[in-house]
């Protein structure tokens, strides 16, 4: 769920190259397919390499056994309903090892049961930031939000997706609770019914429906729902609480008290029961007994708001008005004054104010007045044209586009409006549409050097450098002396690879102005790109002799020193210049970049901080500062710096994008999504911003919101192929044939003929639909374009689906002979041998893989599994332990080692491993199955039975599912 940390520009770049909108090559398509969430291709476990194995091993070694033992004691107490005793054990566990995630999560559950949503959220945030599985946390977060009244927030960040039915049912229930709290009863009822459709045994959803019915005063219907919940299980206090409340609503006070006492008998420490009984006692004017219940709650949770409210009522009833009023406060909002009425009555004043402010450079004030003017005088094209230019000048291309498009409808062949529209689209990033408008201007004004130059800018942005050069040469014919044309020509020639022409133009410029340092720097860059580094150095040194304060030439010389291995000299020259220019952030950033290249994170951060201290308003400076913090593993400080920047620049889309990525890295997906939503509001390239937001929403399984934003992204930019691929991936998961193939057709239309993307996606969709023959043909089509590991894995699966195991294995064997370094495919071949019953072959093959990759955890993990299956259990345990030492925090590796330990009758050793694996991969039914069997071996069948039931209810299959079903059936008989 974490975003990449890289936010940097190439330190040694000589020229700026505009973003190319050319279509990508086939090789880059594969990267896109994978980054858009391409599912794991191996049937064996596929794992990433540990970033710091030594540190991870140290952490595991230091983890006290006491924490695990205290945690297991806490779970036993928790399952027996002794939450206070469980909390004591958890405190002992966390005192021994604060990073024990299972203890953090169980503590959150206890806090939720005690009504402390804020405390639970703190524990859950801790677990989330350290990698706990979102599917494990999402429901607990929901309960914590409900307790705190964060209903809108819950509805915004917790949405249904494609998780297991049990989790999805709980989410529907929680959303129903939130809607109910917001008095949106139809939505609440819909979600409660959806919860029951997924899980008919979810008694809480029955209670939710009862609450909805009660609000509509359908008390008989409400009581039917409550009785249905009690029929499912009468041991839940919540059902009795609601029954008491319904009786109270109907005026049956004695029956209500009887019901709440039933709840109290089940759980006399339950906050909600105490609250309900206190309210009933207050209604009966029994304030002394009511106060006892309220005080009990406040002793447990001193800041519990509902109890405080009841306390205030009791205090008032007892005559203590001062204390009562101090607990209830109100906040008053103040409105600002409206604009002067005189301006409204005389709209021409708005226009005049806009015009004069524009002339004096007061852009924001001018824009504000023109907006007000056009609200009244909607058809003034001159004002629209002026406002469009002002919006562009203010860096608001979206706003400019809106007003200029309106002006263009009224006056479709106005060259000024068309030019401004073209420039607006260029700033937005929609280069194709920008060039349409700029080309229309050149047709209207074929001899205009300015229009040809603007079109050249559009062509360069599109990566069409030859077209740009042709337009610039035409512009030069009409205005030979134009410096702007010649400077653009130099860049166009450089970017097209014609460095000789760039050098030639730069030399001609210098013939007229030999001491122009700007031209000399361009000339030096052209020489450097042409490969004449000696000449480039001479030119930069000449600039320094003409102007010792010219930073462009100084930076180029320092970069050349670094490339030539003279780093000390580069640092020295920059520090010397800093003595003359002590407040230069440019020099400070360059020093930071050099230290960054040396992997000296402390010095890099030092100089980035210095730069930020003298120029905190520059986003580029902020980016470097964030890089420095991240190099030093300090995400918290990078977020603080970014947030501070946003406070001063509240409309900076790039800052919100950066903040979103940092929140993802910090394990705060909900905050990340909020930041990315703000980025969409202000981003000129809204299609890409919507795509980024959708990806973040997909990471938390919010498929509905992601789908909407991907569709919006395509509307915004119909060529945004990554958005199509994301939608296709979801269509494949949903087996949506019509939608999937329609979008694949779009990908085929947009991609190059040399790209296998459309064929691979077609194969994947056919595979999901079990059309194995069509899938096989699609993958063959992709492979005719070129060798591709994604297509090979698809072809293997297609053959396996057709029951042709021999051909499936042959496909992987041929690939392995050609690409033995492709570990993913190699592991799939090993798993294929195992599935085909070729155990001896699988053992020999895995031994070879271990020999070639002795320290690769994924190889050792799979080898351990196959050795256990083959009966060489000592070797299996050896490999599993070594894999765990190399990668101690990987759930699959923990599960493998634990399952081996359990089957070797060492359940005590397996239990803590499986607990941690569950935290990281909560929805994995196989881990739940293994944990259930392990608990049963430890004589804890009650908890084991619950876990095994959850594992079998999962939509995901696992290898031993039939055996698990038989075990559960046997347990139910006993």
N, C-alpha and C positions, 0 to 999 in steps of 0.2 A: 504494500500500500504506500510505499514511500517513493517520492519523486527523486530523479537524479539531482545531484548537487552542482553539476557543472553549469556555470553561468559566465563564461569567459570568452574573450576575443583573442585571436591568435597574436601572441606577443611579437612575433617577427614579421607580421604582415606588412607589405610595402605599400599596397594600394587597397582601397575599399572596392569590393566587388558587389554590385547590387544583387539582391536575391533573384535567383533564376526561377522562373515558372515553367521551365521546360519539363517534360515528363521524365520520370526516373528510369534508370536502366533496370534490367531484370534482376541484377544482384541486389539493388536497393529495395526492390519489391519484397524480397524475402525478409529483409529486416523489418519492413512495415508489417508484413503478415505476423511476424513473431511478436512485435511490440504491441500489436492490437489485441493481444491476449490469445495467441495461438495455443491451443491445448497441448498438454504434454504428449509427445509422440511415442515414447517408450512405454511398454507395458510394465517394465521394471521401474523402480524409483529413479527419478532424475533429480540431481541435486546440484546446487551451486557450490563452488569451491569456497572454503572458509577464508574470510579476509584476514584473520589473525588467529590461526589455530593455537599458537602458544598462549595467547591471552585467554582464549576460550577454555583451554584445558586448565589453566590456573584458576579460573573462576569456578569450574566444576570441582576442582580439588579442594578449594576453600569452602565450598558449600557444606555447612555442618549437617551431619546426620540428624542432629537434634531437631532441626527445622522440619525434616520429613516425618520424624516420629511424632512431633507435636501436632503436625497437620493431620496425620491419620487419626490421632486421638480426637481432634476437633471434628473431623468428619463423622466419627462414630457418635459423638455427642449431638452433632447437628441433626443427624438422621433420627435420633431418638427424641428430638424436640428440645434438647437442653442447650439453647442458643447462648446463654450466658456462660456456661461452662465451655462451650465450643470457642467462644470469643477469647477466653483466658488462654486456652491452648494455642490459639492463633497468635495472640500477642507474644507468647513464648517462642513460637516458630519465627515470627518476624523479628524478634529481638536477636535470635540466633542468626538469622539470614534475612535481611530486609528485602532482598530481591526474589524471594520465593513466590512466584506468581500464583500457584494454586492457593496459597494462603491468602493472598490479596483478593482473589476472586471470591473465595468462601467468606472472607470478612465483608465484602460488599453484599453478598447474599444475606448475611446476618444483619447488617445495617439496614438493608431494605426491609427485612422482616420486622425490624424495630422502628420503621418509619423514618429513618435518617437518610433521605435521598441525597443530600449534599455530601455527607460523609462517604456514602457508597460511590458517588460519582468520582470522588478523589481517588478511591482505591481502583476504580475501573479505568480512570485515566492513566494511572501508574501502570497497570497491566497492559493497556492499549499501546502506550508509548514504548513498551518493551516487547512488543510482538505477539501478544496474545491474539488468538483467532477471533476475528470480528464476529463470526457466527456464534461464538461462545459469549461474547460480550453484549451483542446488540439488544437482546431481550432484557438483560440486567440494566443496561443504560436506560432502556425505555421505562422500566419500573422506577429507576432513580429520578428520571425527568418527571414522571407522573407525580411522585411524592413532593417534588418541588414546585409543581404547578407550571412546568415548562412545556405546556401542551402544544403551542405553536411550533416551538423548537423541535419537539418530537415529530410532529407531522412533517416538518421540513426535512429532517435528516434521517428518519427511520421509515423506510418504505419497503413494500413487498418486492421480492425478487424471485429467484429460483433456488432458494435454499431448501433444506429438508422440510417436509410438511409440518413437523412439530414446531420448528422455528418460525415458519411462515404463519402458522396458526396463531402463535403467541404474538407475532407482530401485528396481525390483523386485530387481535384482541386489544393490544395496547393502543393502536390507532383508534379503535372504537372508544376506548377510555378517553383519549385526548379529544376526540370529536364530541363526546358526551360532555366533557368539562367545558367545552366551548359552545355548548347548547346547539350543536348541529346534530339533531337527533336522527335524521334520516341517514346521514353518513355514519353515525355511530351504529345504528341498527344494521346497515349494510356490512360493516366490518365485523360485527359480532357474528352475523350469519356466515360470513366468509370464513371466520375462524372455526366455526362448528363444521362447516363443509370439509375443512381440511383435517379437523380432529374432533370427532363427535363426542369424545370423552373430556373435552375441555370445559369443565364445569363453570369456570370463570366467565366464559362467553354466554352461558345460560343466565348467569347473574347479570351480565351486561344488558341482555335483552329484557330482563326483569326490570332493570332500572329505567330503560327507555319506556316500557309499558307503564311504569309507575308515574313517570313525568306526565304522560298522556292521561293519567288517572284511570288507566285500565288495570285496576288493582287485582281483579280476578286473574287476568292474563299474567300479570307480574308474578302472582303467587304460584301459578302453574310452572313458570320458568324456574322459580326458586325450588319448588318441590322436585322438579326434574333434576336440578343440580344436586339436591340432597339424596335423590334416588341413586345418582351415580356414586356418591360418597358422602355420607353424613358426618364424616370426621373433619370436614373443613369448616373452620369457624366463620369464614366470610359468608357462607350461605346463611348461617344463623343470624349474623349481623344484619344482612339485608332483609331477612324475614322480620326481624325486630323493627327495622325502619319502615317496612310496608305496613306492619300492624300499627306503628305510630301514626303514619299518614292517614290511616283509616280511623284513627281515634281509639284504637284498642290498646290502651296503655299497659294493662296487666299482661296481655298476651305478648306485647313487645318486650316487657321486662323479663318475661319467662324465656323468650327466645334469646335475648342477650345473655341471660345467665347460662343457657346451654353453651353459648360461645365461650363464656368465661370459664366454664368447666373444662373446655378443651384447651384453652390457652389463656391463663389469667395474667400473662405479662404482655399480651398483645396490645399495642398502642391503639389500634382502631377500635377494639372492643371497649377499652377503657374510655375512649372518646365518646363512643355511642352511648355507653351506660351513663357517663357523666351528663350528656345532653338529656337523656331520659330523666335522670334525677333532677336536673335543673327545671325541666318541665313540671316535675312533681313538687317543685319548690323545696326539695331536699338538698339544700346547698352544702351542708356539712359533709354528707357522704359524697356528693359530687366533687367537692374540693379534694377529697382524699384521692379519687381517681385522677383528677387533674394534676395534683402534686406528685403522684406516682409517675406520671408521664414526664413532667418537667424535671424530676430528679434524674430520670433516664436520659431525656433529651432536652436540655435547658432552653434551646431556641426553637422548639417545635411550635410553629405558628398557630395551628388549630387549638392546641392546648392553651397557648397564651390568650387567644381570643375568648375561650371559655372562662379562663381565669379572670379576664376583664369583666365578663358578665357577672360572675360570682362576686367579684369585688364591688361592683356597682350595686348588686342586690343587697350586699351587706353594708352598704353606705360608704364604702371607700372610693369616692369618685376621683380623687387625685391619682391614685394608682391606676384606675381604669383608663382615664384619659391619656396617661403617659404611654400606654401600650398601643394606642390607636392614633396614627398620624396620617395627615393627607398632604399631597403635593399639588400645588397650584401652578398651572401653566400660564404663562403670560404671552399675549399676542403682540406682535409688532404693528406699528402704524401702517396704514395703506398709502399708496402713492398719491401725490397732490392732485386734487380734483381739477385744477386748472389745466394740467397736462392732458388729462382725459378729455377735457372739453375742446382742446386745441391740438389735435394730433400732429399738425405740421411742426409744432414745437419739438416733438419727439424726433422727427426726421432731421430738423435743423441741429438739434443737440447731437444726434448721431454723426452727422456730417462734420460738424466742427470738432467734436472729440476725435474723430478719425484723423482730421488734419493735424491735430496737436499730439497725435500718437496715443491717445487714451483709448486703446482698442476695446477693453472690456466694457467701459462705459458707453462707447459708441454702439457696440453690439446690443447692449441692454436696451438702449433707447430705440434702435431700429426694430428690434423685436416688438416692442410696445407699439410702435408706429404701424407695423404691418398687421398687427392684430385688429387694427381699426381700418386701415387703408390696405385691403388685401390684394389689390390689383396693381400696385405700383411696381412695375418691372425694374425701374431704375434703383429703387430701394432694395429690391431682392438681389439685384446684381451686386450692389455695394455690400449688402450684408453677407452674401456668399464669399466675397473677397475678404471681408473682415474675419469670417469664421475660419477660412483657410489660414489667414495670418495668425490667428489665435491658436492654431493647431487643433481645430475642431472640424476635420473633414466630413464626418458624418452629418453634422449640423449644416455644413456648407452644401453637401450633396442634396439634402432635403429641400433647402430653399432654392437652389439652382435648378434642380429638376422641375420644380414648380414654374420657375421663370422660363425654362426651356419649352414647356408645354405651350406657354403663351407666345413665345418668340423663338421658334425652333431653329432658325438659321442665323442667330446672333453669334458672331465669332467670339466675342468676349465671354458670353455665357458658356458656349461650348468649350472654350479653353479652360475656364474655371472648373467646369464639370470634369473635364479630363484630368486636371491636376488634383481635384478632389478624389477621384477614383484611384489615382496613383498613390496618394497618401493612404487611402484605405487599404490598398494592396490588391485591388481588383484591376490588374494590369490590362487584361483583355478588353474590358469595357472602357478603360481609360483611353486605349489606343483607338477604339471606334470613334470616340468624340474628337480626339486630336487629329485623326485622319480626315474627319469632316471639315475641320478648320483649314487644313492644307488644301482641300478642294475648293473651299470658298475663297481662300487667300493663297493661291499657288506661288506667289512671288514673295511671300512674307518669310524673312529669315527667322523671325521669332517663332512662327507656327511650326516651321520645319525643325527648329531646335527643340521645341517642346515635344514634338513627335519623336525625335531622336531619344529624348530622355525616356519616353514611354517604351520605345523599342529596346533600349538598354536594360530597363527594368524587367522586360520580358525575356532577356537573354538573347535577343535577336541583334547581335552586334553588327552584322553585315548591313542589315536594313538601317540601323542607327547611323552607321558610317555614310551610307548613301545619302541619307537625309541631311546629315551635317555637311557633306560636300556640296549639296545643292544650296544649303543655307549660306555656305561660304561664298558661293557664286554671287549671291545677292548682297552679301555684306562681308567682303573679304577681310576687312580689318577687325572683325568682331573677335575679341579675346575669348568670350564665352564659347563660341563655336570651336575655336582651336583647342581650348582646354578640354572640352568634351570629347573632341577628336582624339586627343592623347589618351584619355581614359578608355574610349571605345577601342582604339587600336591595342592598348595594353590588354584589355579583357578578351579581345579576339585572338590574342597571341601574336599579333603583328607588332612586335616590340621595335623593329627597325623603323617603321613608320612613326611610332610614338617618339622615338629618339629624333627623327628627322624634323618633326613639327616643333619639338622642344628646342632644337638647335636654331630653327628659324625665329622663334620667339626671342631667343637670347641674342640673335644678331642685332636686333633693334634695342634691346635692353639687357646688355651683358651683365649688369650688376643687380638685376631683379632677383632677389633671394627666393621669391615664390616660384619663379620660373626655374631657377637653379635647383631647387628641391625637387620639382617635377622631373627635371632632366636627370638628377641623381637616381630617382626612383626608376625611371625608364632604363637607365644604364644597368641598374641592379637587376631588373627583371630580364634584361637582355644577356645577363651573365657576366658582365664586365664589372666585377666588384671593385677592382683596383681603381677604375675610373670613377665609379660611384663614390668611393671614399674620398678621392681627390675633390670631387664636386662638393660634397658635404663639408669638407675641411675649408674649401673656398668660401662657402656660406658663413662658416664660423668666423673666418677672417674679416668678412664684410660686416657681420652682426653677431657678436659673441653671445647675445641673448636670444638668438634664434633656436628655439627648442626643437623644432622639427628635425633640423640637421643634427643636433646634438643627440637626440634619441636614436636616429638612424645609425650614427657612429657607435653609440653604446651597444645597439643590437648587433651590429657587425662584429664588435669586440667579443660579445658573448658567443656568437656563432663560431668565431675563430679561436675560442678557448681562452680568451683574455677577460674572464669575468671580473677579476679583481680590478683591472684597469677600467672596465665599464662602470663598476660601482664607485670607484674613486672619482671619475669624471663627473658623475651625476651628483655625488655628495659635494664636490667642489662648487658646482653650479648652484647647489642649494644654499651655499653661503651667501651668494649674490641675490638669490631669489628664495628667501626662507619660507615664503608662503605659497610655493608653487605645487599644487596637487598633482600636476602632470609629472613632475620629477619624482614625487613620492610614490605615485602609482607605478612608475617604471622601475623604481628600486624594489617595490613589493613584488613586481612580476619577475624580476631577476631572481630574487630569493625564492619565489615560488618554484621557478624552474630548477633551482638547486635543492628542492624539497626541504627548505629551511622554513618550516611553517611559522615559527615564532617571529623571526625577523620579517617575514612576508606580512604577517598580521600587524606588526609594529608600524610598518610603513603605510599599510592600508588605513590603519587608525589615524595616522598623522594626516593623510590626505583627507579623510573624512572630517577631521577636526577643523580644517580650514575651508572645506567646501562640502557641506552636508546636503546641499540642494541638488547636486548632480547625481543622476541615477547611475551613471557609469561608475562613479566613486562608490556608491552604495553596493553595486554588484561586486566590486573588488573586495570591499570590506566583508561582505557575506562569504565570499570565497575564503578569505582569511580565517574567519571564524570556523567555517566548516572544515578547513584543513586541520584545525585544532579541536575538532569534535565538539564545537560549542554551538549547537543549534539554537539554544535559548537566546544567546546574545545576538545571533543573526536575525532572529525573529523580532527582538526588541528594536534593533536598528531599522529594520524594514517597517515596522509599525510606526516608529517615530517619523520616518520619511513620509508615510501615508498621511499622518496627522497634518503635515505641512503641504502635502500634495494629494488632496483627497480625490482627484480625478485622474490619477496616474494608473492606467491599465497595466503597464509593465510592472509597477510595484505590487499591485494586487496579484498578478501572475506569480511573481517571485514569492510573495507571502504564502500563496496557495501551495507552491512546491515545498516551501519550508515546513508548513503545517503537515504536509504529507510525510515528510521525512521525520517529523517529530511524533508521528503516530496519532495525529489529530485530524482524521478525515472530514469530520463535520465542519470544523473551522476552515479547512482547506477549501471545501465546496463553497462556503460563504464568501471567501476571498475571490475565488474564481468566478463567482456570480457577479461580483463587483467589477472584475476585469472585463467581463462581457459588456457591462454597461458602458464602459469607457474605451474599449479597444476599437481602433479603426479597422483592424482585420477581424471582424466579428466572427467570421466562419471558423477561423483557427481557434479563437477564444472559446466558442461554443464546443468545438471538438475537445479541447483540453478539459473543459468543465464536464463533458459527457464521460470522458475517460475516468475522471475522479469519481463520478457517480457510479460507474460500473464497478469500481474497486470496492464500493460498499454495497453492491448488489441492488442499487436503486435503478433498475432497468427501465421503469416507466419514464422517469425524468431524463435518463440518458437517451432514450429513444427520441423523446421530444426535442432535445437539444441537438441531437445528430441530424434530425430532419430539418431543424431550423438552420443548421450549419450548411446543409446542402442547398437550401433555398438561398442562403446568403452567397454561397460559392458552389455552383453546380459542378465544378471540377475538383472539389475537395474529396479526393479518392479515399483518404483514410476514414472519412465518415461513412462512406459506403461499406468499406471493409468491416468496420465495427458493427454496422447494422446487419451485415451478412453473417457475422459470427453469431449474433443473437438469433438470427433466423435459423441457423444451423442447430443451435442449442434447442430451439423450439420446434425443430423439424417443420418449419414453415416453407413449404415448397414454392408456392407462388411468389411470395415476397422475396425469398432468397434468390431465385433464378432471375427475377426482374432486376434486382440490384446487381447481380453478377453480370448481366448484359450491359449495364452502365459501366462497370469496371472494365469490361472487355472493350467498350467503345473508347474509354478514356486512356487506356494503357497502350503501350507500344506492342507491336507484333512480337517483339523479342521478350516480352514479359510473360512468365507462366502463371501469373497471379490468378487470372480468371479461370484457367483450367484447374488449378489446385483448389480453388474455392468451390468450383463445380463438383470436383471429386469429393470434397469434404461434405457437401450437402447431400450428394447421392449416398455417401457412406452413412450419414445420419438417417437417411430414409431407407436404408438397407437395400438400395439399388446397387448391388455390388458389381454387376457387369458394367453398368454405366460409369460407376466410380472408377473401375479399372481403366476404362477407355479414356476418361478425363485425365487420369494421372499419366497414362502413356503419352497423351498429347502434350502434357507439361514437360515430360522427359525428352520429347523430340526437340524441344527448344534448347535443352541442355541439362546436364547432370544437376540434380537438385535433391537434397536430403529430405525436404518436406514431402516432395512428390514420391520419393522412394518409400517413406514410411506409410503414406497413403496407399500406395500400390500393394505393399505388404498386407495392410489391413483388408484391402479389397479381396485379395486372394484368400486370406484367412476366412473372411465372411462367406466366400464361395465354397468353403470346405476343402480348398486345395492347399493343405498344409505344406506339402512337398514343394510346390511352386512358391509359396510364401517364404519359406526358409531359403530357397534358392535365390530369391530376389535380394534378401539381406546378405547372404553369403557373397554374392557377386559384388555387392556394394562394399562389404568389409574388405574384400581382397583389393579393391581399388582405392578405398579410403579408410585404412585401418585406424587413422587418428580420430575418426568420427565416433566418439565414445557413446553418444546417444544411440546411434544405430547399432553399435556393437552390443550394448546392453539389451536392446530389443531382440537381437539375434539370440543372445543367451536365454532370454525369457521365452523365445519361440521354441528353442530346444526343449526347455522344461515343459511347456504346454503340450508338445508333441510326444512327451514321455521319454525323450532321449536324455535321461538323467546323466549317464556316464559322459556323453558328449558335452553336456552342459557343464559338468564339473571340470573337464579338461579345458574347455573354452574359457571358463572363468579363471582358472589357474593361470592361463596365459595372460589374461587381462590384468590379473594381480601382479604378475611378473613384470609386465610392461608399465604398470601404473601402481607401484607399491604404496603410494601415499594418497591415493584418490579415494575419498570416503565412499562415493557412490559405487565404485567397483568393489570395494571391500564389503559393503553392505549387501550387494546382490550376491557376491560369492558366499557370504555367510548364510544367506537363505538357501542357496542351492546345496551347500555342504550339509546343512541340517536335514534337508530332504533326502540327501544321499546316505545319511546315517553317520557321516563323519562329524560328530557333534562337537568334539574338542576343537576341531579346525573352525567350525562355524562360530563357536564362542570366541575364539581368538580373533577372527576377522571382525566380528561384530563389535568387540571391545575396542579394537584398534580404530575402526571407523568412528566410534563414539568419542574416542580421545581426540581424533582429528577434527570432528565437527560435533561438539557436545550439545549444541542447541538446535539440532535438526530433528523435527518430530518423527520423520520416517526412520531415521537411524536409531532414535531412542526406542521406537516401537519394535524394530527388528531385534535389538539387543534384549529388550524386556521380554518379548515373546519367547525367545530362546531360553532365557532364564526361567520363565514360568514353566515351560515344558521340561526343563531339567530339574523341576521341583525346587526352584529358588524364588518363590513368589515375593518374599520380602525384598529381594534385590530388584525385582521387576516393578514393584508398585510405584516407587517415586519416579521412575522413568516414564511410566505410563501416565501418571498424574500430569507431569510436565508436558508430555506429548499431547494430552487432551486439551491443555490450555492453548497450545499452538495450533492444533488441528481439531477443533471441537466437533466438526460435522463429519469426521471420518468414521464410518461405521465399523471399520476393521479395528481401529484403536479401541473403540468402545467395547467391541467383542472381546478383545484381548484383556482389557481391564476388568471386564465382568468375570472372565474365567479366573483371573488372578485373584480377585476379591473372594470368589467362591472358595478358592484353595486356602484362603485365610479365614474361612468360616464367617464371611460377611455376605451371605446370599441375598439379603434384603436389598442392599445397595446394588449388588451384582445383577439381580433380576431386573431392576429398573434400567440399568445401562444396557442390558441385552435386549430389552424391549425397545429401547430407543434405537439401537443399532439395526434391528430388523425392520423398524418402521421407516428407515431411511430409503430414499429413492435410489441411492447408490448401491451398486452390487459390491460384494467382496468375496474373496476366494472361498471362505469357509461358511458361507451363508446357510447352506443346507444343514451343515453340522450344527450351526448356531440355533437354527429353528428346532432341531431335534432336542438339543440341550434344554431350550426354554420350555418345550412341551413336557419334557421329563420333570423339570423343576415345578411346573404347575400341578403335576400329579401329586407331588409330595406335600 
